[in-house]
């Protein structure tokens, strides 16, 4: 899998700012179209075993918040990417995930819901 960063619900301005910071790293950057939010996240990372089909219960609606999904990045790459995000000036992006075998079949709505629950639990600590 080629190292990829999936962007969900990013404005053109924020996408451009972030892309400028990430370009030297030669990562694939994909802004996922809202019409594709119901498809498995792994499809956009290039996982061939997943079929790009709509998940039945997935609503076709906009996400409430921006989200980043890191696919196939090593630890050192991830550190560099997180630093680049801070330098980009796009502001905080609280919902970030790493693609795993467990979540690669989830759609954007399910992943964001899970991230929000985890974020809320962390805020309580």
Residue pairs with C-beta under 8 A, 6 or more apart in sequence:
1 45
1 46
1 47
1 71
1 72
2 28
2 46
2 72
3 27
3 28
3 71
3 72
3 73
3 74
3 77
4 27
4 28
4 29
4 30
4 44
4 45
4 46
4 70
4 71
4 72
5 22
5 27
5 28
5 29
5 30
5 68
5 69
5 70
5 71
5 73
5 81
6 30
6 32
6 41
6 44
6 45
6 68
6 69
6 71
7 15
7 18
7 29
7 30
7 31
7 32
7 66
7 67
7 68
8 31
8 32
8 37
8 63
8 66
8 67
8 68
8 69
8 108
8 112
9 34
9 62
9 63
9 65
9 66
9 67
10 18
10 31
10 66
10 90
14 66
14 88
14 90
15 31
17 88
17 89
17 90
18 29
18 84
18 85
18 88
18 90
19 29
20 88
21 84
21 85
21 87
21 88
22 29
22 81
22 84
25 77
25 80
25 81
25 84
27 73
27 77
27 81
30 44
32 44
32 108
34 60
34 62
34 63
35 60
36 44
37 58
37 60
37 61
37 62
37 63
37 107
37 108
37 109
38 54
38 55
38 58
38 59
38 60
38 107
38 108
38 109
39 52
39 53
39 54
39 55
39 58
39 107
40 50
40 51
40 52
40 55
40 104
40 105
40 106
40 107
41 69
41 99
41 103
41 104
41 105
41 106
41 107
41 108
41 111
42 50
42 99
42 104
42 105
43 50
43 51
43 52
44 69
44 71
45 69
45 71
45 72
45 99
45 104
46 71
47 104
50 104
50 105
55 107
55 110
58 107
58 109
58 110
59 109
61 109
63 108
63 109
63 112
64 112
65 94
65 95
65 112
65 116
66 93
66 95
67 93
67 95
67 96
67 97
67 108
67 111
67 112
67 115
68 85
68 93
68 95
68 96
68 97
69 96
69 97
69 98
69 99
69 111
70 78
70 81
70 96
70 97
70 98
70 99
71 98
71 99
72 99
73 81
73 98
78 98
85 93
94 119
95 112
95 115
95 116
95 119
96 115
97 103
97 111
97 115
103 111
103 114
106 114
